[in-house]
């Protein structure tokens, strides 16, 4: 289950209980931080929460601020203090700005539900504050406009309170966010009013297709699910009786495939179908020589579609794995590394910030 789905389920379970709730979103960080912009948490007034902005300290403070007023607000935290009057001696360094939306709010929860259904990247633009003292215009805070990468799915809140026009400034903010693949703050004008927006770059949960039903395949399914990946596993019987494994080939370009039936003929058949879908990642269990033999047996037109940079055979990172559990860890670690476009290494050997700092704030219309 993805973090977004977990937040929705948590909200659906707790919303009817009468407690004050809020959706809190990190919109800006400066210096060290536990999470990056776009991180979310649904917080109850009793301090219970789901998701995460921090290790729990910020969520507790946000919970204390839920006074029943249904107006969104911003909170800034200086995490460098070691003697905070509220009893939060952070000492982490850096600062965090959080946008808090009391619930219920259809703008907020509706956006989460829309994002949870996507299978490709998207940008969600939210008005986080208005540079005006007019009450009727301040009501636009929290309004949203979302679009996926192929521009086939859109999300728009009530047009009367927010993005009633797909303006050039809004379009520029969306295009630039897709280009840099990072969330950002910006100022744009809507109906002559300057507003501050948070343009969030959203990537859906990593989709993993597992082919096999051995103990190692089942453990991999469980482990991948536990870290928020969307997993579908094909048994050997299903592969034998299904001529076409996929109904949506275009979506396969975002999919991570793991072939591990331990049957040479079945693995070769799966390999043939997967290659025709041009996947983001193709991992094959077993020795390199076995995979090379499988590839050599395929028709030339199928082999021509092989992108060796997306082929991981043998599959997994070298973490000294021996047992099925350890092998599952090795495979999930490799998928995580590839999907996040990073290189596995010890954090202690890194210079600078752990999280990418490619995050900025733009001026009006930029």
Beta strands, then each sheet from edge to edge (+ up, - down):
strand 1: 21-30
strand 2: 40-44
strand 3: 49-51
strand 4: 73-78
strand 5: 95-103
strand 6: 122-130
strand 7: 144-148
strand 8: 154-156
strand 9: 184-190
strand 10: 193-202
strand 11: 207-211
strand 12: 230-234
strand 13: 255-259
strand 14: 281-284
strand 15: 311-312
strand 16: 361-362
sheet 1: 3+ 2- 1+ 5- 4+
sheet 2: 8+ 7- 6+ 10- 9+ 16+
sheet 3: 12+ 11+ 13+ 14+ 15+
end
